[in-house]
């Protein structure tokens, strides 16, 4: 192996070597005086603390958003239940009205068969009167 001129042949450990050394269970090299912050932590520990605090802040933001979404989905579920109840009631109402109309048409059919022309004239006059009245009210 060739040595560099003016060197001892040994290169200073890079930051990758330091992290690999930590992962493999070996002792990290002692921190240099330039890598210490004011509390005596290495730059790696300081970066880890900064990242940890950022992660905690983001986790709290996410938990707030999840709580808001949970409340929103509960409100949507309640609204859907109310709307389904109203639709069921409307369906029952329409079926009742349909039954009443069918009964009315059946009675009119019986009236037509029994009453003859006299009842038919009364019905036509009544319908014309209602149409004229509605026209006059709308106008």
ZITA-V525658 format. One record per pair of residues at least 24 apart in sequence whose ideal C-beta (glycine too) atoms are under 10 Angstrom apart, sorted by the first residue. I is the first residue (numbers start at 1). J is the second residue. If there is no record, write none. Layout:
[[I,J] [I,J]]
This chain:
[[15,43] [15,44] [18,42] [18,44] [19,44]]
